[in-house]
Amino acid sequence: MAATNPARPADPVPQRDRLLLLDGHSLAYRAFFALPSENFSTTTGQPTNAVYGFTAMLINVLRDERPTHVAVAFDRSEPTFRHEQYVEYKANRRETPADFRGQLSLIFEVLDALGIRRLSLAGYEADDIIATLATQAAAGGMSVLIVTGDRDVLQLVTDDVTVLMTRRGISEMTRFTPAAVTEKYGLTPAQYPDFAALRGDPSDNLPSIPGVGEKTAAKWVAEFGSLAQLVDRVGEVKGKAGDKLRDHLGDVLRNRQLTELARDVQLEAGPHDLRPVPWQRPRRAGRERGLAPRYRHAHRAGDRCAGPGRRVY
């Protein structure tokens, strides 16, 4: 099964540039629900559970993985190109809690204070930004580590791209290499979007095939090799499951389109532009909100994570 201890082997100095990419919304949202808000707030009553949890995850991964380049990608409120393809995309999601929305600007301040680039782009999701940067970085000779809670990113896993998937709370993660993806799902990372299309995804409002679960979806992809081959030979699938597949083939093909991550997004920065800049003291407004101590803590942790003779920030 996929490794549940995400710590990488000891390596005093990275042998090549290492890009760390984080899904900001995914991690902050997980932190928001994992930590009770009544235990995390400023002196003025501003909730900070998402800020604290996100910053803790960030500092831990910086310390453990020692990247040379870092960026955090965020979703935006505008519709994406996926909404244009399927108007019901993510239509079932609840409204974002106000206490969470109010913390995003504080997370942005933390990243700015640490000199870490944050990226977002209208019409695209954080996953698309991550996919584009990961593809570019690997092609440019960098190793890549992605931290997220979204399984769709598993399609990006290669020998050069590893995924740390949040598993429980803000501390437990699973490391996915190509071998770990195959061990867990019986499929290659390249086959994962085909599997996801057949499985459906309630969180994104992508319909599933009634009566068809993950085991059957994985079995079909493994047996036929790809969704394209399954579609070409769909008449060979017997029984009620085969009938359901044929009845819902349109949904599956649409799911497959929506599940594919864009790897050619036009961004304002490339992988080699993402080396963190020297730390800046928090603005007065941040100090007035009681955030300065968190910045100082993050800065000290960042110094420690760099290792002997190295400085991340």
C-alpha positions in Angstrom: 0.0 0.0 0.0 1.0 3.6 -0.3 3.6 4.7 2.3 1.9 6.3 5.3 5.1 7.8 6.6 5.8 10.7 4.3 9.3 11.5 5.5 11.8 11.3 2.6 15.2 9.6 3.0 17.9 11.7 4.6 19.7 13.9 2.1 22.0 16.7 3.3 21.7 18.8 0.2 19.3 18.2 -2.7 21.1 16.9 -5.8 18.9 19.0 -8.1 16.4 21.8 -7.7 13.2 20.6 -5.9 9.9 22.3 -6.5 7.2 22.2 -3.7 3.7 22.9 -4.9 0.8 23.2 -2.5 -3.0 23.3 -3.1 -3.7 26.3 -0.8 -7.5 25.9 -0.7 -7.4 22.2 -0.2 -5.0 22.4 2.7 -6.5 25.5 4.4 -10.0 24.0 4.2 -8.8 20.8 5.8 -7.2 22.8 8.6 -10.3 24.8 9.1 -12.4 21.7 9.8 -9.6 19.7 11.6 -9.0 22.4 14.3 -11.7 23.8 16.5 -12.1 27.5 15.9 -12.8 28.3 19.5 -9.2 27.3 20.3 -7.6 29.5 17.7 -8.3 33.2 17.5 -6.5 36.5 17.8 -7.0 39.0 20.7 -9.6 40.7 18.6 -11.7 37.5 18.1 -10.5 36.8 14.5 -10.6 33.0 14.0 -7.2 31.6 12.9 -7.7 27.8 12.9 -7.3 27.6 9.1 -4.3 30.0 9.3 -2.6 28.0 12.1 -3.2 24.6 10.5 -2.2 25.7 7.1 1.0 27.3 8.4 1.8 24.2 10.5 1.5 21.9 7.4 3.6 24.3 5.3 6.4 24.6 7.9 6.5 20.8 8.5 6.8 20.0 4.8 9.4 22.7 4.3 11.4 21.2 7.2 11.1 17.6 6.0 11.5 18.1 2.2 13.9 21.0 2.0 12.7 22.4 -1.4 14.6 25.0 -3.3 11.5 26.5 -4.9 8.0 26.8 -3.5 4.6 28.0 -4.7 1.0 27.8 -3.3 -1.9 27.7 -5.8 -5.4 28.9 -4.9 -8.8 28.5 -6.5 -10.8 31.6 -7.4 -14.5 32.4 -7.0 -15.1 32.9 -10.8 -16.4 30.0 -12.9 -13.8 27.9 -14.6 -13.6 26.4 -18.1 -15.1 23.2 -16.5 -18.3 25.1 -15.6 -18.5 26.1 -19.3 -18.4 22.4 -20.2 -20.8 21.3 -17.5 -23.0 23.9 -15.8 -23.6 21.5 -12.9 -19.9 21.2 -12.1 -19.5 21.5 -8.3 -23.1 22.8 -8.1 -23.8 20.7 -5.0 -21.2 22.3 -2.9 -22.2 24.2 0.2 -21.5 27.9 0.6 -18.0 28.5 1.9 -18.2 29.3 5.7 -17.7 33.0 6.4 -15.1 32.2 9.1 -13.0 30.4 6.5 -13.3 33.1 3.9 -12.1 35.7 6.4 -8.9 33.7 7.0 -7.7 33.5 3.4 -6.3 37.1 3.4 -4.4 36.2 6.5 -2.9 33.1 4.9 -1.9 35.3 2.0 -0.1 37.6 4.5 1.7 34.6 6.0 2.9 33.5 2.5 3.9 37.1 1.6 5.9 37.4 4.8 7.7 34.2 4.1 8.5 35.2 0.6 6.5 32.3 -1.0 4.8 32.9 -4.3 1.0 32.4 -4.4 -0.7 31.9 -7.7 -4.2 31.9 -9.1 -5.8 32.5 -12.4 -9.4 33.2 -13.5 -11.0 30.4 -15.4 -8.7 27.7 -13.8 -8.5 25.7 -10.6 -5.5 25.4 -8.4 -5.0 21.8 -9.7 -4.5 23.2 -13.2 -1.8 25.6 -12.0 -0.1 22.8 -10.1 -0.3 20.5 -13.2 1.2 23.1 -15.4 4.1 23.9 -13.1 4.8 20.3 -12.3 4.9 19.4 -16.0 7.2 22.3 -16.8 9.5 21.6 -13.8 9.9 18.0 -14.6 10.7 18.8 -18.2 13.3 21.3 -16.9 15.1 18.7 -14.8 13.6 19.5 -11.4 12.1 17.1 -9.0 8.5 18.0 -7.8 6.5 17.4 -4.7 2.8 18.2 -4.6 0.9 18.5 -1.3 -2.9 18.3 -1.7 -6.1 16.6 -0.6 -7.4 16.1 -4.2 -7.0 12.6 -5.7 -7.2 14.0 -9.2 -3.6 15.1 -8.9 -2.5 11.4 -8.8 -2.6 11.6 -12.6 0.5 13.8 -12.4 2.7 11.2 -10.6 5.9 10.2 -12.4 9.4 9.2 -11.4 10.0 13.0 -11.1 6.7 14.0 -9.5 5.6 12.8 -6.1 2.3 13.6 -4.3 1.8 13.9 -0.6 -1.9 13.3 0.0 -3.5 14.6 3.2 -5.1 11.6 5.0 -6.2 12.7 8.5 -6.2 16.0 10.3 -3.3 18.2 9.5 -0.4 15.9 10.2 -1.0 12.5 8.5 -0.1 12.2 4.8 0.4 9.4 2.3 3.3 9.6 -0.2 2.4 8.5 -3.7 5.0 7.4 -6.2 4.1 5.6 -9.4 4.6 2.3 -7.5 2.4 3.5 -4.6 -0.4 4.5 -7.0 -0.3 1.1 -8.7 -0.2 -0.7 -5.3 -3.3 1.1 -4.0 -5.4 1.2 -7.2 -4.0 -1.5 -9.4 -3.5 1.1 -12.1 -0.8 3.4 -13.4 -1.0 7.2 -12.7 -1.8 7.7 -16.4 -4.8 5.4 -16.0 -6.1 7.2 -13.0 -8.3 9.8 -14.8 -10.0 6.9 -16.7 -10.8 5.2 -13.3 -12.0 8.5 -11.8 -14.3 9.1 -14.8 -15.9 5.7 -14.3 -16.1 6.1 -10.5 -17.6 9.6 -10.6 -17.0 12.2 -7.9 -19.8 13.4 -5.6 -17.7 16.3 -4.3 -17.5 17.8 -7.8 -21.0 16.7 -8.7 -19.7 14.3 -11.3 -22.3 11.5 -11.6 -21.3 7.8 -11.0 -22.7 4.8 -12.7 -25.4 3.3 -10.5 -24.2 0.1 -8.9 -20.6 0.5 -10.1 -18.0 1.2 -7.4 -14.3 1.7 -7.3 -13.4 -2.0 -7.6 -15.4 -2.5 -10.7 -14.2 0.8 -12.3 -10.5 -0.2 -11.6 -11.1 -3.7 -12.9 -12.5 -2.4 -16.2 -9.6 0.0 -16.7 -7.0 -2.7 -15.9 -8.7 -5.2 -18.1 -9.2 -3.0 -21.2 -6.1 -0.8 -20.6 -7.9 2.6 -21.0 -11.3 4.2 -21.1 -10.9 4.7 -24.8 -10.5 0.9 -25.3 -13.4 0.2 -22.9 -15.7 2.5 -25.0 -14.6 0.9 -28.2 -15.4 -2.6 -26.8 -18.2 -1.6 -24.5 -20.4 -4.4 -25.9 -18.1 -7.0 -24.4 -19.0 -5.9 -20.8 -21.6 -8.3 -19.7 -24.3 -8.3 -17.1 -26.2 -5.6 -15.3 -23.0 -3.6 -14.8 -22.4 -3.6 -18.5 -25.9 -2.4 -19.2 -25.5 0.4 -16.7 -22.2 1.4 -18.3 -23.8 1.7 -21.7 -26.7 3.6 -20.3 -24.4 6.2 -18.6 -21.6 6.3 -21.2 -22.3 10.0 -21.9 -21.8 10.9 -18.3 -18.5 8.9 -18.1 -17.1 10.6 -21.2 -18.0 14.0 -19.8 -16.4 13.1 -16.4 -13.2 12.1 -18.3 -13.0 15.6 -19.9 -13.6 17.3 -16.6 -11.1 15.2 -14.7 -8.2 15.8 -17.0 -6.0 18.5 -15.5 -4.8 21.4 -17.8 -1.0 21.3 -18.2 -0.6 24.3 -20.5 -2.0 27.2 -18.4 -0.4 30.6 -19.2 1.1 31.7 -15.9 2.9 34.8 -14.7 5.8 32.7 -13.4 7.6 29.5 -14.3 9.1 26.9 -12.0 12.5 28.5 -11.8 10.9 31.8 -10.8 9.6 30.3 -7.6 12.6 30.5 -5.3 11.4 32.1 -2.1 12.6 35.7 -1.4 14.1 36.9 1.9 11.6 37.2 4.7 9.9 40.6 5.3 8.7 41.8 8.6 4.8 41.7 8.8 3.0 45.0 8.1 1.7 47.0 11.0 -1.8 45.8 10.2 -0.7 42.2 10.8 0.8 43.1 14.1 -2.3 44.9 15.2 -4.3 41.8 14.5 -2.0 39.7 16.7 -0.4 37.8 13.8 3.2 38.9 14.2 4.1 36.1 16.7 3.0 33.5 14.1 5.2 35.1 11.4 8.2 35.0 13.7 7.5 31.4 14.5 7.3 30.5 10.8 10.5 32.4 10.1 12.4 30.5 12.7 11.1 27.2 11.5 12.0 28.2 7.9 15.6 28.8 8.9 15.8 25.4 10.6 14.3 23.6 7.6 17.0 24.9 5.2 19.7 22.7 6.6 23.4 23.4 7.1 24.6 26.1 4.8 21.3 26.6 3.1 18.5 29.1 3.5 15.0 28.6 2.1 13.7 32.1 2.7 
